[in-house]
């Protein structure tokens, strides 16, 4: 029974990923490779000098992730909120400014994999804070903030189940 439930949750995660735009899917896969250290992102994702520069910037921005994984505050206290949410907002703002993440759903999908399920309660706050920054263009800011559903913003609780699907790079087959 548990195996069937795990399989159905994984299939739901795959369906959710498939619902994202091609640009979001590509950015999520690349971000996971960089953020989780899965491969040499320059070799796999760098198609030109501009992309190599973007990958280099992402490596720098993502240096905070390891510390963030170990600094997720307790939901009931306020002690560590400032340091955590400030750093998370800075990393999230970097991702949103790349204009490859178009909605909260794809942001949440990426960040619950980068940081783990314990970060889920903090993701709406970080998303709103990052999307509302003046570095994000006004029209894009509006699009991003409107993508956060009332249900996600006011959820009474969050699952602590780890994600089961981590999308990876798929090389094109040679003809």
Protein Blocks (a to p, Z undefined) as FASTA:
>chain_A
ZZmmmmmmmmmmmmmmmmpcfklmmmmmmmmmmmnopacfklmmmmbfklmmmmmmmmmm
mmmmmmmmmmcccfkbmklmmmmmmmmmmmmmmmmmnopafbfklmmmmmmmmnojklmm
mmmmmmmmmmmpmklcfklmmmmmmmpcfklmmocbdcfbdcfbdcdddddddZZ
